């Protein structure tokens, strides 16, 4: 992708994660969101997106629960 050097590291990670999702590589997308969450734990959008990937794309609602509970805390 072009011009990724012009965005913040978090935005770059978001673009890479979304690109993985577009390619239907949901495991990789989740790995990238987990990395973003570890780096920026206050970024609630990361928890929402990771929870949605696990619950919807991977079909594991129980595994999605910690991500989604973090949104409510």
C-alpha positions as CSV (number, residue, x, y, z in Angstrom):
1,X,0.0,0.0,0.0
2,X,1.1,3.5,-0.7
3,X,1.7,6.3,1.7
4,X,1.6,4.3,4.9
5,X,4.7,6.2,5.9
6,X,2.5,9.3,6.3
7,X,0.1,7.9,9.0
8,X,0.6,7.2,12.7
9,X,1.7,3.7,13.8
10,X,-1.8,3.0,15.1
11,X,-3.4,4.0,11.8
12,X,-0.9,1.9,9.9
13,X,-1.8,-1.1,12.1
14,X,-5.5,-0.5,11.5
15,X,-5.0,-0.4,7.7
16,X,-3.0,-3.6,7.8
17,X,-5.6,-5.3,10.0
18,X,-8.5,-4.2,7.7
19,X,-6.5,-5.3,4.7
20,X,-6.3,-8.8,6.2
21,X,-10.0,-8.8,6.8
22,X,-10.7,-7.8,3.2
23,X,-8.6,-10.8,2.2
24,X,-10.8,-13.0,4.5
25,X,-7.7,-13.7,6.7
26,X,-9.6,-13.3,9.9
27,X,-7.0,-15.0,12.1
28,X,-4.3,-12.5,10.9
29,X,-6.8,-9.6,11.3
30,X,-7.4,-10.6,14.9
31,X,-3.6,-11.0,15.5
32,X,-3.1,-7.5,14.3
33,X,-5.9,-6.0,16.4
34,X,-4.5,-7.9,19.4
35,X,-1.2,-6.2,18.7
36,X,-2.9,-2.8,18.5
37,X,-4.8,-3.4,21.7
38,X,-1.5,-4.4,23.5
39,X,0.1,-1.2,22.3
40,X,-2.9,1.1,22.9
41,X,-5.1,-0.5,25.6
42,X,-7.2,2.7,25.9
43,X,-8.3,2.5,22.2
44,X,-11.8,1.0,22.6
45,X,-12.4,0.7,18.9
46,X,-9.8,-2.1,18.9
47,X,-11.8,-4.1,21.4
48,X,-15.0,-3.6,19.4
49,X,-13.4,-4.7,16.2
50,X,-11.6,-7.7,17.7
51,X,-14.8,-8.8,19.4
52,X,-16.7,-8.6,16.2
53,X,-14.1,-10.6,14.3
54,X,-14.2,-13.4,16.9
55,X,-18.0,-13.4,17.4
56,X,-19.1,-12.9,13.8
57,X,-16.3,-14.1,11.5
58,X,-14.9,-16.9,13.7
59,X,-18.3,-17.7,15.3
60,X,-16.9,-18.0,18.8
61,X,-19.1,-15.8,21.0
62,X,-17.6,-17.0,24.3
63,X,-14.1,-16.1,23.1
64,X,-15.4,-12.7,22.0
65,X,-16.8,-11.9,25.5
66,X,-13.5,-10.5,27.1
67,X,-13.2,-8.0,24.2
68,X,-16.7,-6.9,24.4
69,X,-16.7,-6.7,28.2
70,X,-13.7,-4.3,28.0
71,X,-16.0,-2.0,26.0
72,X,-18.4,-1.7,28.9
73,X,-15.8,-1.2,31.6
